[in-house]
């Protein structure tokens, strides 16, 4: 069983007010100095996918998410099941 401290909550969203690019925010890693602005950017954007990744090997999961964002921003259509499949065992 995973505890709250063992996972990282994230959201992939598409900016609607700025560049129209896909971005990710890791909510549980935000600090006081950037929490409000990052949450506001995500709320202003168009929700695409969210979930939790395990804290264990989270850097690998973040690399996978970064590669998914690159694919999305290059115009490749991806659906939620493909993102879940790519993250695989990293999902909490």
N, CA, C and O atoms as a DFTB+ gen file, in Angstrom:
368 C
 N C O
     1  1       0.842      -1.180       0.000
     2  2       0.000       0.000       0.000
     3  2       0.890       1.246       0.000
     4  3       1.842       1.338       0.775
     5  1       0.571       2.202      -0.875
     6  2       1.339       3.439      -0.964
     7  2       0.749       4.502      -0.049
     8  3      -0.468       4.668       0.035
     9  1       1.628       5.211       0.627
    10  2       1.206       6.354       1.430
    11  2       1.264       7.595       0.554
    12  3       1.887       7.579      -0.507
    13  1       0.616       8.672       0.993
    14  2       0.614       9.924       0.225
    15  2       2.034      10.391      -0.088
    16  3       2.288      10.926      -1.167
    17  1       2.951      10.192       0.845
    18  2       4.326      10.651       0.640
    19  2       5.095       9.772      -0.340
    20  3       6.211      10.117      -0.727
    21  1       4.521       8.650      -0.746
    22  2       5.179       7.727      -1.654
    23  2       4.812       7.943      -3.115
    24  3       5.225       7.173      -3.982
    25  1       4.031       8.994      -3.393
    26  2       3.609       9.237      -4.762
    27  2       3.565      10.732      -5.056
    28  3       3.495      11.567      -4.154
    29  1       3.609      11.035      -6.345
    30  2       3.622      12.419      -6.818
    31  2       2.412      12.624      -7.718
    32  3       2.224      11.903      -8.697
    33  1       1.598      13.613      -7.376
    34  2       0.414      13.939      -8.180
    35  2       0.827      14.867      -9.318
    36  3       1.548      15.843      -9.106
    37  1       0.363      14.552     -10.532
    38  2       0.719      15.378     -11.680
    39  2      -0.477      15.570     -12.597
    40  3      -1.465      14.838     -12.530
    41  1      -0.360      16.577     -13.458
    42  2      -1.361      16.809     -14.500
    43  2      -0.647      17.259     -15.763
    44  3       0.249      18.102     -15.726
    45  1      -1.062      16.681     -16.875
    46  2      -0.628      17.147     -18.189
    47  2      -1.780      17.985     -18.727
    48  3      -2.930      17.546     -18.737
    49  1      -1.461      19.187     -19.170
    50  2      -2.486      20.086     -19.689
    51  2      -1.957      20.807     -20.920
    52  3      -0.751      20.868     -21.159
    53  1      -2.885      21.348     -21.689
    54  2      -2.525      22.131     -22.872
    55  2      -2.786      23.585     -22.555
    56  3      -3.886      23.953     -22.144
    57  1      -1.768      24.417     -22.746
    58  2      -1.943      25.853     -22.521
    59  2      -2.953      26.390     -23.522
    60  3      -2.905      26.060     -24.707
    61  1      -3.854      27.206     -23.041
    62  2      -4.839      27.815     -23.940
    63  2      -4.620      29.310     -24.074
    64  3      -5.110      29.930     -25.019
    65  1      -3.891      29.892     -23.139
    66  2      -3.692      31.339     -23.165
    67  2      -2.323      31.757     -23.676
    68  3      -2.127      32.923     -24.018
    69  1      -1.378      30.837     -23.736
    70  2      -0.007      31.213     -24.081
    71  2       0.398      30.597     -25.418
    72  3       0.040      31.118     -26.474
    73  1       1.123      29.520     -25.380
    74  2       1.701      28.958     -26.591
    75  2       0.901      27.819     -27.204
    76  3       1.162      27.423     -28.340
    77  1      -0.064      27.292     -26.474
    78  2      -0.813      26.142     -26.971
    79  2      -0.048      24.836     -26.837
    80  3      -0.436      23.821     -27.414
    81  1       1.033      24.863     -26.080
    82  2       1.860      23.676     -25.891
    83  2       1.362      22.859     -24.701
    84  3       0.693      23.365     -23.800
    85  1       1.711      21.594     -24.735
    86  2       1.388      20.707     -23.617
    87  2       2.453      20.881     -22.540
    88  3       3.641      21.000     -22.837
    89  1       2.017      20.893     -21.309
    90  2       2.901      21.083     -20.155
    91  2       2.493      20.107     -19.063
    92  3       1.421      19.503     -19.117
    93  1       3.359      19.962     -18.079
    94  2       3.058      19.125     -16.923
    95  2       3.319      19.930     -15.662
    96  3       4.224      20.763     -15.614
    97  1       2.518      19.670     -14.654
    98  2       2.750      20.251     -13.336
    99  2       2.719      19.099     -12.337
   100  3       1.820      18.259     -12.362
   101  1       3.711      19.079     -11.465
   102  2       3.797      18.080     -10.402
   103  2       3.325      18.764      -9.122
   104  3       4.109      19.403      -8.420
   105  1       2.054      18.623      -8.833
   106  2       1.427      19.368      -7.744
   107  2       2.088      19.139      -6.392
   108  3       2.300      20.093      -5.643
   109  1       2.411      17.909      -6.071
   110  2       2.942      17.617      -4.744
   111  2       4.398      18.023      -4.585
   112  3       4.966      17.859      -3.505
   113  1       5.010      18.546      -5.629
   114  2       6.395      19.021      -5.532
   115  2       6.498      20.540      -5.592
   116  3       7.600      21.088      -5.574
   117  1       5.363      21.220      -5.663
   118  2       5.386      22.679      -5.729
   119  2       5.826      23.263      -4.392
   120  3       5.536      22.715      -3.329
   121  1       6.522      24.370      -4.468
   122  2       6.973      25.095      -3.284
   123  2       6.100      26.339      -3.116
   124  3       5.360      26.709      -4.028
   125  1       6.185      26.966      -1.976
   126  2       5.369      28.155      -1.716
   127  2       5.582      29.254      -2.753
   128  3       4.633      29.950      -3.116
   129  1       6.816      29.419      -3.235
   130  2       7.112      30.513      -4.162
   131  2       6.524      30.312      -5.553
   132  3       6.351      31.292      -6.278
   133  1       6.205      29.063      -5.962
   134  2       5.669      28.860      -7.304
   135  2       4.317      28.148      -7.321
   136  3       3.754      27.907      -8.389
   137  1       3.809      27.821      -6.169
   138  2       2.567      27.042      -6.082
   139  2       1.397      27.740      -6.773
   140  3       0.735      27.148      -7.625
   141  1       1.146      28.978      -6.413
   142  2      -0.021      29.686      -6.942
   143  2       0.052      29.864      -8.459
   144  3      -0.928      29.604      -9.157
   145  1       1.189      30.298      -8.968
   146  2       1.293      30.549     -10.411
   147  2       1.199      29.262     -11.217
   148  3       0.556      29.248     -12.266
   149  1       1.823      28.178     -10.756
   150  2       1.770      26.913     -11.481
   151  2       0.356      26.331     -11.488
   152  3      -0.106      25.817     -12.507
   153  1      -0.315      26.414     -10.359
   154  2      -1.693      25.916     -10.291
   155  2      -2.597      26.761     -11.182
   156  3      -3.468      26.219     -11.862
   157  1      -2.408      28.066     -11.190
   158  2      -3.216      28.944     -12.049
   159  2      -2.997      28.637     -13.524
   160  3      -3.950      28.645     -14.303
   161  1      -1.748      28.366     -13.921
   162  2      -1.477      28.005     -15.319
   163  2      -2.202      26.721     -15.683
   164  3      -2.804      26.627     -16.752
   165  1      -2.148      25.732     -14.800
   166  2      -2.808      24.453     -15.071
   167  2      -4.326      24.628     -15.147
   168  3      -4.982      24.050     -16.014
   169  1      -4.878      25.429     -14.233
   170  2      -6.327      25.651     -14.228
   171  2      -6.789      26.403     -15.473
   172  3      -7.893      26.169     -15.965
   173  1      -5.958      27.297     -15.980
   174  2      -6.308      28.062     -17.171
   175  2      -6.179      27.220     -18.436
   176  3      -6.751      27.556     -19.473
   177  1      -5.429      26.130     -18.346
   178  2      -5.223      25.271     -19.503
   179  2      -6.329      24.248     -19.673
   180  3      -7.281      24.187     -18.894
   181  1      -6.175      23.459     -20.702
   182  2      -7.136      22.410     -21.027
   183  2      -6.600      21.084     -20.489
   184  3      -5.544      20.616     -20.915
   185  1      -7.327      20.488     -19.560
   186  2      -6.902      19.230     -18.943
   187  2      -6.717      18.156     -20.001
   188  3      -7.541      18.014     -20.904
   189  1      -5.623      17.395     -19.883
   190  2      -5.384      16.312     -20.819
   191  2      -5.274      14.959     -20.109
   192  3      -5.895      13.986     -20.537
   193  1      -4.491      14.892     -19.031
   194  2      -4.286      13.631     -18.305
   195  2      -3.778      13.961     -16.915
   196  3      -3.038      14.928     -16.735
   197  1      -4.169      13.167     -15.935
   198  2      -3.617      13.341     -14.597
   199  2      -3.499      11.994     -13.911
   200  3      -4.072      10.995     -14.347
   201  1      -2.755      11.995     -12.848
   202  2      -2.573      10.763     -12.103
   203  2      -1.494      10.922     -11.058
   204  3      -1.111      12.031     -10.685
   205  1      -1.014       9.781     -10.595
   206  2       0.048       9.735      -9.601
   207  2       1.157       8.839     -10.119
   208  3       0.898       7.790     -10.708
   209  1       2.389       9.258      -9.896
   210  2       3.528       8.392     -10.159
   211  2       4.158       8.043      -8.821
   212  3       4.090       8.810      -7.860
   213  1       4.770       6.875      -8.783
   214  2       5.435       6.441      -7.560
   215  2       6.654       7.312      -7.310
   216  3       7.364       7.685      -8.244
   217  1       6.891       7.631      -6.059
   218  2       8.056       8.427      -5.692
   219  2       9.343       7.654      -5.992
   220  3      10.364       8.243      -6.345
   221  1       9.280       6.341      -5.846
   222  2      10.410       5.479      -6.161
   223  2      10.635       5.497      -7.669
   224  3       9.729       5.154      -8.430
   225  1      11.814       5.888      -8.109
   226  2      12.186       6.003      -9.524
   227  2      11.349       7.052     -10.262
   228  3      11.051       6.900     -11.446
   229  1      10.977       8.111      -9.549
   230  2      10.160       9.151     -10.174
   231  2      10.908       9.879     -11.281
   232  3      10.283      10.396     -12.207
   233  1      12.236       9.931     -11.203
   234  2      13.002      10.597     -12.263
   235  2      12.818       9.885     -13.601
   236  3      12.744      10.531     -14.647
   237  1      12.745       8.562     -13.567
   238  2      12.481       7.805     -14.796
   239  2      11.092       8.142     -15.328
   240  3      10.913       8.336     -16.531
   241  1      10.116       8.211     -14.433
   242  2       8.751       8.548     -14.841
   243  2       8.702       9.950     -15.438
   244  3       8.002      10.181     -16.425
   245  1       9.435      10.876     -14.850
   246  2       9.450      12.247     -15.371
   247  2      10.089      12.303     -16.758
   248  3       9.680      13.113     -17.591
   249  1      11.076      11.461     -17.014
   250  2      11.685      11.404     -18.345
   251  2      10.675      10.880     -19.365
   252  3      10.607      11.366     -20.494
   253  1       9.896       9.884     -18.951
   254  2       8.860       9.350     -19.834
   255  2       7.822      10.433     -20.135
   256  3       7.414      10.610     -21.282
   257  1       7.403      11.150     -19.100
   258  2       6.428      12.230     -19.292
   259  2       6.999      13.306     -20.208
   260  3       6.290      13.817     -21.074
   261  1       8.262      13.653     -20.029
   262  2       8.900      14.662     -20.888
   263  2       8.904      14.206     -22.344
   264  3       8.674      15.011     -23.246
   265  1       9.163      12.916     -22.580
   266  2       9.155      12.419     -23.964
   267  2       7.732      12.413     -24.535
   268  3       7.540      12.661     -25.725
   269  1       6.732      12.129     -23.684
   270  2       5.346      12.191     -24.132
   271  2       4.949      13.621     -24.490
   272  3       4.259      13.850     -25.483
   273  1       5.388      14.579     -23.677
   274  2       5.107      15.990     -23.968
   275  2       5.733      16.403     -25.289
   276  3       5.118      17.124     -26.075
   277  1       6.950      15.951     -25.532
   278  2       7.627      16.281     -26.784
   279  2       6.837      15.734     -27.971
   280  3       6.659      16.420     -28.978
   281  1       6.369      14.499     -27.846
   282  2       5.572      13.907     -28.917
   283  2       4.283      14.688     -29.141
   284  3       3.911      14.970     -30.280
   285  1       3.602      15.037     -28.047
   286  2       2.362      15.811     -28.155
   287  2       2.619      17.176     -28.796
   288  3       1.859      17.618     -29.657
   289  1       3.684      17.830     -28.372
   290  2       3.996      19.163     -28.890
   291  2       4.485      19.134     -30.335
   292  3       4.510      20.162     -31.011
   293  1       4.874      17.944     -30.802
   294  2       5.239      17.788     -32.212
   295  2       4.046      17.372     -33.057
   296  3       4.190      17.072     -34.242
   297  1       2.856      17.355     -32.439
   298  2       1.637      17.089     -33.185
   299  2       1.180      15.647     -33.203
   300  3       0.192      15.325     -33.862
   301  1       1.873      14.774     -32.497
   302  2       1.469      13.364     -32.480
   303  2       0.246      13.187     -31.584
   304  3       0.267      13.601     -30.425
   305  1      -0.809      12.584     -32.100
   306  2      -1.987      12.371     -31.255
   307  2      -1.759      11.200     -30.293
   308  3      -1.384      10.106     -30.714
   309  1      -1.983      11.437     -29.026
   310  2      -1.868      10.398     -28.000
   311  2      -3.146      10.396     -27.179
   312  3      -3.736      11.447     -26.928
   313  1      -3.563       9.228     -26.769
   314  2      -4.746       9.093     -25.924
   315  2      -4.313       8.635     -24.531
   316  3      -3.198       8.150     -24.337
   317  1      -5.214       8.798     -23.574
   318  2      -4.925       8.442     -22.180
   319  2      -4.401       7.018     -22.022
   320  3      -3.441       6.818     -21.278
   321  1      -4.986       6.018     -22.688
   322  2      -4.452       4.661     -22.517
   323  2      -2.987       4.521     -22.951
   324  3      -2.237       3.735     -22.373
   325  1      -2.590       5.287     -23.969
   326  2      -1.203       5.243     -24.422
   327  2      -0.262       5.841     -23.382
   328  3       0.855       5.359     -23.193
   329  1      -0.721       6.892     -22.711
   330  2       0.088       7.518     -21.667
   331  2       0.222       6.563     -20.487
   332  3       1.314       6.384     -19.948
   333  1      -0.884       5.952     -20.088
   334  2      -0.838       4.977     -18.993
   335  2       0.085       3.818     -19.334
   336  3       0.857       3.363     -18.490
   337  1       0.005       3.345     -20.563
   338  2       0.848       2.233     -20.998
   339  2       2.324       2.637     -20.967
   340  3       3.175       1.852     -20.550
   341  1       2.625       3.860     -21.409
   342  2       4.011       4.331     -21.429
   343  2       4.583       4.444     -20.013
   344  3       5.747       4.123     -19.774
   345  1       3.752       4.902     -19.088
   346  2       4.205       5.055     -17.697
   347  2       4.240       3.716     -16.962
   348  3       5.035       3.525     -16.041
   349  1       3.383       2.803     -17.371
   350  2       3.390       1.442     -16.836
   351  2       3.535       1.344     -15.332
   352  3       2.707       1.856     -14.578
   353  1       4.594       0.682     -14.905
   354  2       4.827       0.407     -13.482
   355  2       5.126       1.663     -12.664
   356  3       5.167       1.603     -11.435
   357  1       5.335       2.785     -13.326
   358  2       5.603       4.033     -12.595
   359  2       4.332       4.654     -12.042
   360  3       4.387       5.491     -11.142
   361  1       3.172       4.242     -12.584
   362  2       1.897       4.774     -12.088
   363  2       1.607       4.224     -10.695
   364  3       1.832       3.046     -10.419
   365  1       1.111       5.084      -9.835
   366  2       0.775       4.661      -8.457
   367  2      -0.679       4.286      -8.374
   368  3      -1.158       3.905      -7.306
